[in-house]
Amino acid sequence: MADYTVHHQVMPTWALVAAIVGLFCLPVFNLLFLLIRVDRVSGYVEVVVSHHQFSHRTTIPVTNPMVVQTVYNQMYYVEMLANQA
C-alpha cells in the first residue's frame, strides 16, 4: 500500500470575497480575512493485492485525512483475516 496524498493550505473563496466587499465597509478589518487558511488534502492511496502469479492494483481517491486512515485500518483487518486462514 502506498500513500500518494498531498497536504496544502489554500485561502477559501469566501474569505477573498469578504476581503473585497469589506474594503468598502470596514477597510481596517478586511485584511484579516486574507489571513484565513484552510487545509486541503488531495491525491490517492494505492492498494496492491497479490497471490502467487495474480496481482490486482487499485487507487482510492482521498479528499480528507480520515479516508487514508480508514483504508489503512481496512487493509490491516484484511491482512489479519488472511493470516488466520
NORVENSUL-V312603 format. One record per residue. N is the residue number from 1. RES is the residue in one letter. SS is DSSP state (h for helix, s for strand, l for the rest). PSI is psi as a letter, one per 40 degrees, with the letter a starting at -180 (NA if undefined). NEAR is the number of other C-alpha atoms within 10 Angstrom. Layout:
N:RES:SS:PSI:NEAR / N:RES:SS:PSI:NEAR
//
This chain:
1:M:l:h:14 / 2:A:s:h:11 / 3:D:s:h:15 / 4:Y:s:f:14 / 5:T:s:i:17 / 6:V:s:h:11 / 7:H:s:h:11 / 8:H:s:i:11 / 9:Q:s:h:11 / 10:V:s:i:10 / 11:M:l:h:14 / 12:P:l:i:14 / 13:T:h:d:9 / 14:W:h:d:11 / 15:A:h:d:18 / 16:L:h:d:17 / 17:V:h:d:14 / 18:A:h:d:15 / 19:A:h:d:20 / 20:I:h:d:16 / 21:V:h:d:13 / 22:G:h:e:16 / 23:L:h:d:14 / 24:F:h:d:9 / 25:C:h:c:11 / 26:L:l:g:11 / 27:P:l:d:12 / 28:V:l:d:9 / 29:F:l:e:12 / 30:N:h:d:20 / 31:L:h:d:17 / 32:L:h:d:11 / 33:F:h:d:18 / 34:L:h:e:16 / 35:L:h:e:10 / 36:I:l:h:14 / 37:R:l:i:13 / 38:V:s:h:9 / 39:D:s:h:11 / 40:R:s:i:13 / 41:V:s:h:14 / 42:S:s:i:14 / 43:G:s:a:16 / 44:Y:s:i:19 / 45:V:s:h:19 / 46:E:s:h:15 / 47:V:s:h:16 / 48:V:s:h:12 / 49:V:s:h:11 / 50:S:s:i:9 / 51:H:s:h:7 / 52:H:l:b:5 / 53:Q:l:e:5 / 54:F:s:i:7 / 55:S:s:i:9 / 56:H:s:h:9 / 57:R:s:h:10 / 58:T:s:i:12 / 59:T:s:h:15 / 60:I:s:h:14 / 61:P:s:i:15 / 62:V:l:h:19 / 63:T:l:e:14 / 64:N:l:i:15 / 65:P:h:d:13 / 66:M:h:d:10 / 67:V:h:d:15 / 68:V:h:d:18 / 69:Q:h:d:11 / 70:T:h:d:11 / 71:V:h:d:17 / 72:Y:h:d:17 / 73:N:h:d:12 / 74:Q:h:d:11 / 75:M:h:d:15 / 76:Y:h:d:12 / 77:Y:h:d:12 / 78:V:h:d:12 / 79:E:h:d:11 / 80:M:h:d:11 / 81:L:h:d:10 / 82:A:h:d:9 / 83:N:h:d:8 / 84:Q:h:d:7 / 85:A:l:NA:5
//
